[in-house]
Amino acid sequence: MRKLAEDIASAGKIYEPPLVHSENGQLVVDDGNRRVACLKLLNNPTLATTPDWQKFFKGLSTTHAIPSKIQCRIETNVDEIDEILYRRHTGTQQGVGQSQWDDTAKSNFIERTGKKAKVKLGEEIVKKLVSENLIKEDKRIPRSNLSRLLSGRYQRTRVGISVEKNKVYFTHLPHVSLAALTKIVEDMRNGKPVLGDIWAAEGKRKYLNSLEMMGVLPNAHHALDEPLEFHKTSKDWEKPSNEPIPAGTLDKPEFPDVKTTLKDIPELGGPAEEESNRPTLIPTGYDSRIPKKPELKRVRAIWEELEQHLTFGTHTNAIAVLFRVLLEQAINHYVETTKIQTHQNDKLRNKYLKCLDQQLKDQILSKTDLAELRKFEKTEPVISSHTMHAYVHSTNFSPSPEHLRPMWDTLQKFILNCLKSSV
């Protein structure tokens, strides 16, 4: 009852209407007694039976706006009421009654909505932007929409942040990430996007893609070697390289002068992509010189499909999955031909790192190449093993040409090194 009362007080409403019927001129509650009892006590704390409870409800009622009326579902037929209660409270009944969500269903809901996360991400982001003088405090900012947009790991990493053990971290250069977050908050404050635009994963992806097309989002070159705590001030930031952070970047983040709306994005029916964005994953006509060995016959066939036959827009999902297959085949071939020591249960990520070390040892990768390719196993969405795995196994994760092209450009040299190795 205590938790329920706190929830009603903070929400200022009861989300599920109680089920009631009329009896002798009064409404009798058939389902929702705890909700109604809490609401009555919040409106009149003196109804509570002990001083402690009276103090508890009075405390909530004086700090929150408590509704005095609620919407109810009124039924007149007692048999109808019994049928409703039977379906609500006696189990699933092989699909007839309401089903309780299992752990996977609960996790999917939280991932989609950001609800019940211990970190109120939207609030944390707004506080950070205000503290850095990037925005002014404004009640019009829909913090819940901001949390919903960034409810999943994939969405968070695209803007350069992560949430680990109830703490927020930067995964990319803070000034770049904060510029992206500032743009998102300003969009939401101006009514774009609205809740309907980011209700599902596809809408979130399309909105973030629009920001990527404007050059707002962080990319692989902005990735940090180690996460940085979000609450630290700009004075505490350690520069990940010798390049200084441009002066004034934090004071006034600048964005391209591009007037874009959701309808202007190609994936939403707007104008076609520029010609500079190649239609295939692998640039057409690239001289790969993959050895014509029997064990690489399938690899060569996959390469040809990704270079000549499968195009973005029509075959994007197929491209993502085959890209994953090609990478795995290349790594396995390199492991076999160079006799790298791996374990039976080694994941792709572990094999990948061992292959990188071997290629550096064989001097077919430079230290600069290695630094860039090591980011693959970190949280950067453009070149992360997590992303590649999700392309194949996730039901909600949608691949994007804007991610796949630079991912290929980054991994191309590594993949060819793997395929050209021989015993």
C-alpha positions, 0 to 999 in steps of 0.5 A, a space after each residue: 500500500 505504501 508503494 502504491 500510494 507513493 506511485 499514485 501521488 507522484 503520477 497524479 492519477 490512477 492508470 487503470 480504472 477500478 471496476 465498480 457497480 452501483 448498489 443502493 445509490 452508491 458505487 461499490 468497488 469490485 476490482 481496485 480496492 487498494 487503489 481506491 483506498 490509497 486515493 481516499 487516504 491521500 485525500 483525507 489522511 485522518 481516515 488512517 488508523 494510526 498516527 504513523 499512517 496519518 503522517 505518511 499520507 499527509 506528507 504525500 498529500 502536501 507535496 503532490 497534487 492529488 486527484 479528487 476524482 477518478 475514472 471508473 469502469 461501471 458494470 451493472 450485470 453481476 455475472 458480467 463482473 464475475 466474468 471480467 474478474 475470472 479473466 483478470 485474476 485466475 491465470 492465463 487459462 491457456 490464453 483466455 486470461 491475462 498472462 503475466 510477463 516472463 523475464 524476457 517480456 519484462 526486459 523487452 518492455 523496459 528496453 523499449 520504454 526506459 521505464 523502471 530503470 534505476 537511473 532516470 536518464 532523461 533527468 540526468 541528461 538535462 541536469 548535465 546540459 544545464 550544468 554545462 550551460 548548454 541549455 536553460 532549465 525548461 519544464 517544456 523538455 519532455 524528459 520521459 521522451 528523452 528516456 524513451 529515445 535512449 532506452 536501449 544500449 544501441 540508442 545510447 551508444 549512438 549518442 556517445 553514452 552508456 549506463 553501467 551499474 546505475 551510472 551514466 558514462 561517456 563512451 565518446 568525446 564528451 564535447 561531441 556527445 553533449 553537442 548531440 544531446 543538446 540537439 536532441 533536447 532542443 528538437 524535443 523542446 520544439 516538438 520534434 520528435 514527438 512521442 509517436 515518432 519514437 514509440 518503437 525501435 524503428 522510429 528511434 532509429 530513423 530519428 537518430 539516422 536523421 541526426 547522423 545525416 546532419 553530422 551531429 552524432 559521434 562516430 568511431 573517431 570520437 570513441 574513448 579508450 575508456 568510459 568517462 563518468 558523466 557527472 564530471 565537469 568539463 575541467 575534469 575531462 582527460 583528452 584521449 589524444 594530443 589533439 586539444 578540444 576546440 575552444 568554445 565547443 561546449 559554450 555553443 555547440 554548432 550544427 549544420 544549417 540544415 532544415 530537416 524534418 522526419 519526412 525529409 529522411 530517405 527511409 521515410 519517403 523523402 528524397 533519395 540518398 546522395 550518389 556519394 552514398 554507395 548502394 552496395 556494402 563493398 565498393 563495386 570494382 574493388 580488386 580484392 584478390 581473394 585466393 581461389 582456394 576451395 575452402 574460400 569458395 563460399 567466402 568469394 560468393 558472399 563477397 560477390 553478392 555484397 559487392 555486386 548484387 545486394 543493395 541498400 534499401 532493398 536488401 539491407 537486412 540481408 547485407 547486415 547478416 551476410 556481413 556478419 557471416 563474412 567476418 566470422 568466416 574470415 576470422 575462422 580462416 585466419 585462426 586455422 591458417 595461422 594456428 592461433 591458440 583459441 578455446 572451444 568456447 571463445 566468442 567472436 570478440 575474443 577471436 577477433 582480438 587474437 587475430 589483431 594481435 597476430 596481424 600486428 606481430 606479422 606487420 600486416 597491420 600498423 599500430 594506428 590500424 590496431 588502435 582503430 580496429 580495437 574499437 570494434 570490441 568496445 561500445 561504439 555502435 558503428 564497429 561493435 561486435 555487439 551490433 554485429 551480433 544483434 543484426 543476426 539475433 535481435 528481433 528489434 534491432 534494425 540495420 542501417 546503411 549509415 552504420 554498415 558502410 563505415 563499418 565495412 570501410 573500417 574492417 575491410 583491411 582486416 578481413 582481407 588480411 585474414 582471407 589472404 593468409 595461408 598455411 
